[in-house]
């Protein structure tokens, strides 16, 4: 259903990634269904990814088949943008996506592949292509992909997790972005799924993913065109997983202004 799932933000490293890699290695020994899973790290974010689905998602992102909108938090009030606006952050994000496409080509992940024009990545290659005793071959550290850019981890995180609307602000305006978002009413969008179970017992909804959008920029709630497109895309994915999930739906709620951590 999702190519990337966030495990933790600012967690205890490297113990967490080591334990997660060990657990994943144990799972792969027991079942081939886990062989496409890897642990990925970007700065202090740690994710569980599906290599094949990740490659497909990155490719769709670069081809613009995945619609992505941005809320520019450097503006007050915030403004909605697209990658076609030719702003610096948008262009840098595209460059990062291209770097990800080199590590996750559609024909399969290549740990030994180096981007041709990033010397910093060459210096970090040993951590990708030559695992040491302290690093599992199941770990992919792509922190260096965002070095030398103004793109923040929350923006990368929003894209990786498949949110249709992503917060955009540079590393020079983090405090302004936090204040700007903390003073706004928000809508919380949740994608809920129900697991197939005994009809007599029923099934409680489980949250597949959730994200927020400033209230003033989502007045139509689930009827926003981007929200309807996103729900249709998620329902298409759910159609391939009906053996596990009996239904999928979108829930929209409101949230009062409150302190936000970005």
PEVENMO-V499747 format. One record per residue. N is the residue number from 1. RES is the residue in one small letter. PHI is phi as a letter, one per 30 degrees, with the letter a starting at -180 (none if undefined). BURIAL is I if it has 16 or more other C-alpha atoms within 10 Angstrom, else O. Layout:
# PEVENMO-V499747
N	RES	PHI	BURIAL
N	RES	PHI	BURIAL
This chain:
# PEVENMO-V499747
1	x	none	O
2	x	b	I
3	x	d	I
4	x	b	I
5	x	b	I
6	x	d	I
7	x	c	O
8	x	a	O
9	x	b	O
10	x	i	O
11	x	d	O
12	x	d	O
13	x	c	O
14	x	c	O
15	x	e	O
16	x	d	O
17	x	d	I
18	x	d	I
19	x	d	O
20	x	d	I
21	x	d	I
22	x	d	O
23	x	d	O
24	x	d	I
25	x	d	I
26	x	d	O
27	x	d	O
28	x	d	O
29	x	d	O
30	x	c	O
31	x	a	O
32	x	d	O
33	x	d	O
34	x	c	O
35	x	d	O
36	x	d	I
37	x	d	I
38	x	b	I
39	x	c	I
40	x	b	I
41	x	b	I
42	x	b	I
43	x	h	I
44	x	c	O
45	x	c	I
46	x	b	I
47	x	b	I
48	x	c	I
49	x	b	I
50	x	c	I
51	x	e	I
52	x	d	I
53	x	d	I
54	x	d	I
55	x	e	I
56	x	d	I
57	x	d	I
58	x	d	I
59	x	d	I
60	x	d	O
61	x	d	I
62	x	d	O
63	x	d	O
64	x	i	O
65	x	d	O
66	x	c	I
67	x	d	I
68	x	b	I
69	x	c	I
70	x	b	I
71	x	c	I
72	x	d	I
73	x	d	I
74	x	d	I
75	x	c	O
76	x	b	O
77	x	d	O
78	x	e	I
79	x	b	O
80	x	d	O
81	x	b	I
82	x	b	O
83	x	d	I
84	x	d	O
85	x	d	O
86	x	h	O
87	x	d	O
88	x	e	O
89	x	d	I
90	x	d	I
91	x	d	O
92	x	d	I
93	x	d	I
94	x	d	O
95	x	d	I
96	x	d	I
97	x	d	I
98	x	d	I
99	x	d	I
100	x	d	I
101	x	d	I
102	x	d	I
103	x	d	I
104	x	b	I
105	x	d	I
106	x	d	I
107	x	d	O
108	x	k	O
109	x	d	I
110	x	b	O
111	x	d	I
112	x	c	O
113	x	d	O
114	x	c	I
115	x	e	I
116	x	d	O
117	x	b	O
118	x	b	O
119	x	d	O
120	x	d	O
121	x	d	I
122	x	d	I
123	x	d	O
124	x	c	O
125	x	d	I
126	x	e	O
127	x	d	I
128	x	c	I
129	x	c	O
130	x	b	O
131	x	e	O
132	x	c	O
133	x	d	O
134	x	c	O
135	x	b	I
136	x	d	I
137	x	d	I
138	x	d	I
139	x	c	I
140	x	b	I
141	x	c	I
142	x	c	I
143	x	e	I
144	x	d	I
145	x	d	I
146	x	c	I
147	x	d	O
148	x	i	O
149	x	b	O
150	x	c	I
151	x	d	I
152	x	c	I
153	x	e	I
154	x	e	I
155	x	d	I
156	x	d	I
157	x	d	I
158	x	d	I
159	x	d	I
160	x	d	I
161	x	d	I
162	x	i	I
163	x	d	I
164	x	d	I
165	x	b	I
166	x	b	I
167	x	d	I
168	x	b	I
169	x	a	I
170	x	d	I
171	x	d	O
172	x	d	O
173	x	b	O
174	x	d	O
175	x	d	O
176	x	d	I
177	x	d	I
178	x	d	I
179	x	d	O
180	x	d	I
181	x	d	I
182	x	d	I
183	x	c	O
184	x	c	I
185	x	d	I
186	x	b	I
187	x	c	I
188	x	c	I
189	x	c	I
190	x	b	I
191	x	c	I
192	x	c	I
193	x	b	I
194	x	c	I
195	x	d	I
196	x	d	O
197	x	a	O
198	x	d	O
199	x	e	O
200	x	d	O
201	x	d	O
202	x	i	O
203	x	b	O
204	x	d	O
205	x	d	O
206	x	c	O
207	x	d	O
208	x	d	O
209	x	a	I
210	x	a	O
211	x	a	I
212	x	c	I
213	x	b	I
214	x	e	I
215	x	e	I
216	x	d	O
217	x	c	I
218	x	b	I
219	x	d	O
220	x	c	O
221	x	h	I
222	x	d	I
223	x	c	O
224	x	e	O
225	x	e	O
226	x	d	I
227	x	d	I
228	x	d	O
229	x	d	O
230	x	d	I
231	x	d	I
232	x	d	O
233	x	d	O
234	x	d	I
235	x	d	I
236	x	d	O
237	x	d	O
238	x	d	I
239	x	e	O
240	x	c	O
241	x	b	O
242	x	d	O
243	x	d	O
244	x	c	O
245	x	c	I
246	x	d	O
247	x	a	I
248	x	b	I
249	x	b	O
250	x	c	I
251	x	b	O
252	x	b	O
253	x	b	O
254	x	c	O
255	x	b	O
256	x	d	O
257	x	e	O
258	x	a	O
259	x	e	O
260	x	c	O
261	x	c	O
262	x	c	O
